[in-house]
Each structure stands twice: as C-alpha cells, then as structure tokens.
Amino acid sequence: MYRRIRKQLEGILRSADEPQPRGRSSGDDHVPDFEPHRHIRLLTFNIQVGINTASYRHYLTRSWQHLLPHRKRIENLDRIAVLLRNYDVIALQECDGGSLRSGYINQVQYLAEAAGIPYWHQQLNRNLGQLAQHSNGLLSRYRPLGVEEHKLPGLIPGRGAIVARYGTESDPLVLVMLHLSLSKSAQNKQLGFIRELISDYQHVVLMGDLNNHAEQLLSNTPLKHANLVPLPATAHSFPSWRPERALDHILVSPSLEIRRSEVVSFPVSDHLPVALDIKLPSGYVQTF
C-alpha cells in the first residue's frame, strides 16, 4: 500500500515539474464571424473551480474540494452555464482544465458546450498534474481574429492573460482576460506587462479578477497611463454572500460607451460575476 501511494505521488510530482503545455481550444471553423451589432454583452466570473462557497467557514470545511471531486460540482457548473447563455464574450478565472478534483473534466469546455457557446479557449497557467490544472478561460459567440496566451511576471509563477482580437486587423477590438496576483509588487509588474500589450490599441477591454479596487489600479499602478474607464466604485463582487470589495472588473477604453453594467446576483462561487454591455463607436460599426 505504501509503495503504491508513493509511486502515485511521485508520478504527480513529475508531471508538475514538466514544461507546461499550452491550453486547449475548440478551434474556430464552426464559429460565426464577428458582426458588430450596436452592443456586445460581456461577463467576467471567477468560478472557484465550481465550488459553492457561501460563508467564510466554507473555506475550511469545503477546502478538500480543491483536491478531490464532489458530486455537486457538475450541478454548480450547469447552473453557471445557464447564466452564461445571456452573454457574448465571457472571461473565466479559477477553472480546472481536467484533473482529479474536476473529475477530469475541462471546465472551460464543459461550460461552453453546456451554454451553447461555439468558441472556447482554455489557458493552463499552473500544471499540478493530476492534482489540479489551474486555468483561465475565454468563451465567445464570435470568431476572434486571433487569441494569444501570455504568462504574467511574478515571484510565484502561475498567473496568465488571454488576449483576443475582434473586428479588423487595422483597428481591432482587443479583449484582455486575466487573473492578477495578490501582492502589490506582483500586480505592478503584471499590469506593466499588460500596459505594454495594449499601448498601441484604441478599443480595449480589460476584464477579470484583478484582486484590487479600481481606484488603486487606475491611480497607483501602470494602468494609470492606460486611459481606461472603470465601473462604479460600488460594484462590489466579493465575497459573494456579503459583497464588500470590488475585486472583479471590466475596464474599457473611452471609445467604448458603457450601456449597462451590473454585479450579477448569482452566489455560486465566492465571487459574484460582473457584466457589462458596451456600445461600439458608430464609425467602427459602419466599417463592416
């Protein structure tokens, strides 16, 4: 018994030390072309790998679900999929790409298929073999011009960003989906990296779990030079059972008019999802 357990653990640790492969994607042959309407519905959601957390004590009593499968995890994913059907482009954080704890299900792919969304892309950021496949996800009803993965700098590796471009090569709509580290120093490095990525674009959306308030992000980090518009400071998304902090954001360029924004009352994860409708500039729409 001891030798068998030790052999299994050694296999898991070897897998974790191997170079991380790129994430997976649905491919885009079957995905409709980007046809800009007057608005696009966006959502960002930290799903906490499908764990239903409804109080601080659940961080302790349900912590085992970060390592082992749970029979209600699929039910939670199905509930999330119903919500996702209402949106065009979705950024997901804290997904599992297919390990023991998720029942070897790629949660990004599962949610896309359950929600009827044709395009998905899973970015694998921290590969712990059979124990966990920490990932970000992109779901889209439109075919992107291109999707890039970027590893974000930081003392502890495992944070990443997905960059998707839509529209035209000469003047694209650029969506950056990411999950920032907790420490201030790491966030500054990561946002400096992101600032360089978006510096040449006019129409930018930055969305994800940024682990900080918008005022801090837009005044005391490299984003202060990015000319991005935040949601209201009252858009609190964490913790989901008693929202007191605005940690999840959709920040947009001034060229993209905000039609509607909300923190969605959908307490499945420890974060609440944040939604935003953006209106494209009239001249931009007319080019299609």
N, C-alpha and C positions, 0 to 999 in steps of 0.2 A: 504493500500500500504506500509506504513512504517513498520508495523508489519511483513508483508511478506518478505520484503527485509532484515529486521533484523534477521528473522528466517533463511533465506538462508545464511547470513554471519556467524551466529553462527554455522551452520552446517559445513561450510567450515573450520572455525577455529578449531572446534572439530576434524575434520579429520586431520588437520595439526598437532595437538597435539598427535594423536595416534601413537603407535610404528610403525616405517616404515617397511613394508613388504619387503621381498626380491624381486628382479626384476623377470622378466619373461624370459622364454627361449622356443625355438622351440622344444627342445628335439633333440636327435641325432640318433635315429634309422634309419632315412632315409638319413643320411649324409655319403658320401663316406669316406672310411678310408684315413688316411694321407699317401700319397705315394710321398715321396720326389722326386721331379724332380731336375734338375740342378739349378733351381732358383724358388723363391717364390715372388710374387708381393704383396707389402704391401702399404697401404694407411692410412693416418690419416686425419680427417676432422672435424673441428668444424663447425657444420651446422647452428648454431644460431636459432634453432627450426624452420628452414625453412623460416626465414625472409630474404628477399633480401635487403641487405644494400649496397649502392653504394656511400655514402658520409657521412661525419661526421654529417651533418644536419639530416640525416635519423635516427640517434639515438634519436632525439627529435620527428620528425614528424611521425616516424613509431613505436615509443615506445609502443603505445597502442596494437600492435600486440603481445607483450609479455603477454598480459592478455586476449585478445579477438581473436576469429577466423578471418581469412582473406581468401577471395575466391581464391587468387593466391598461397596460401601456398602449396596446393597439386600439382600445376603446378611446383613449385620450387622443391618439393620432387621428382617428376617424372624426372626432369632434372638431379638431383643428382643421381638418380637410374641408368640413362644411363651411367654416369661416372663410377659408382661402378662396373658395369659389367666387367670392364677391370682388376679387381684385385682379389686376392685370399683371403687375410685377411685384414679386414678394422676395424679401430678404429674410433668411432664416439663420439663426445662430443657435449654438449648442445642439447640433444634430449629431446623430451617430450614423456612421457610414456602413455599419454592418458588423457587429461584434456580438459577444455572448449576451451583454446586457440588453441589446435590442432584439434578441432572437435572430441575429444575423440578417436583419432587415436594414437595407439602406433607407433611412427615414426620409431623406430628401426625395428619392424616387417614389417611395410609398405615398408621400403626401401629394406629389404632383399627379400621380395616377388616380388617387382617390378623389382629388379635387377636379379632375378633368382638365388639367393644365398641360399643354403639349410639350413644353420645353423645361428641362431641369438641368442644373449643374451642381455637383457636389464637390466642394473643395476640402480635401483632407489636410488638416493642419497639425494634428498630433496623433501619430500612429502608435497605439499601445497594443498592437497585435489583436489577439482575441479578447483582451480586456476592454478596449474602447477604441473607437475611430472618431475622434473629435473633429467636427466638420462645420463649415458654413454651407449655406445653400442658396441657390437662385432658382426661382420659378417664374416662368414668363409665358404669356399668351402670344408674344410676338417673337419673330426670329431676330436675334441680335446680329449686328454687323460682325461682331467678334466678342469673345469672352476671354479675359486674361485672369490668371491667378497670380497673386503676389504674397510672398511671405513678409510679414511685418517685422521690423527690428525690435529687439528686446533682449534683456538678460536671460529670460526663460523663453525658449522657442515654443511655438505652438499657436501663434496668432496670425491671421491672414485676412486678405481682402480679395473680393471678386470685383472686377471691373467689366461692365457690359456696355457696349456702344450700340445705339439705335439711330436710324434716320439715314443721313448721308455722310460719306467719308469726309467731306469738306467742312461740315458743320454738324457734328453728331450730338445727340443727347447722350450724356455719359452718366451712368449709374454706378456708384461705388458702394459696395456692401461689405461691412466689416464688423469685427468684434474686438474692441480695444482691451489692452491690459488694464490692471487695476492701479498700478503705481503711476504717479505723476510723471516721473522721468521717462518711463517707457511710453506713456501716452504722447509726450512731446516728441520723442523720436519717431513714433509711428505716424503721428499727424504731420510731421515734417516730410516724411516719405510720401504720404498721401498728397500733401500740398504740391509737391513736385509733379506727381502724376496728373493732377487736374489743372495745372497752371496755364495750359495752352487752350483750354476749352471754355466756351461761353455758357453752355447749358449743362449744369452739373447738379446731380442729386447725390447726397451723401447720407447713407441710411444704415442703421444697425444699433447694436448695444454698445454705446460709447463710454459707459461706466463713469459718466461725469455730467454735470449740468451744462446746458448750452452757454450760459453766461461765462463760465470758466473756459469752455472750449473755444469760444469765439473772441475771447479777450486776452487770455494768458497762454495760448498755445500757437503754433504756426498757422492755425486756421484763421487767426485774426486778420491775415492778409488775403484770405480766400474770398471775401465778399459773399458770404452765404447768409441766408435768411433762416432763422430758427422758428420753431413752433412757440406758442406762448409759454412763458415760464411755469405756468400752472399745469402743463401737460405731464403730470406725474404718472409714472408707469411701474414703479417698484416701491415696496413689494405688492404683489397683485391683490392681496387680501386687505391692504390698508395703504394705498399709494401715497407716498410722502416724498419721493425723489424722482426727478426727471432724468433717467439714465438712457432711455431709448429715444432715438432721434431720427427725423428726416429733415435734413438741411438742404436748401435749394438755392440756386442762383437767382438773382433778381429778375432775370429774363423769363422765369417760370412763375406764373401767377398761381398763388395758392387759392384754390376754390373752396376747399373744405378740409379741415383737419380735426382729428379726434384721437383720444386714447380709448380704445375699444374695451368695453366692459366684458371681458372674456377671461375669467380667472381659472385657467387650466395649468399654466406654468407659474413660476414665481415672478415673472414679468408679465405685464399686460402688453398686447400688441398696439402699435401706433400706426394710424392710417392717414393718408394724405391724398387729395386729388389735386393734380397740377394741370393748369391750362397752358398749352404751348403758345408761343408767340404767333400771331396771325400770319406774319410773313413766312415763318418756318413751316406752318401747315400748308401754305399755298405752294410750296416747292414740290409737293408730292402729287 
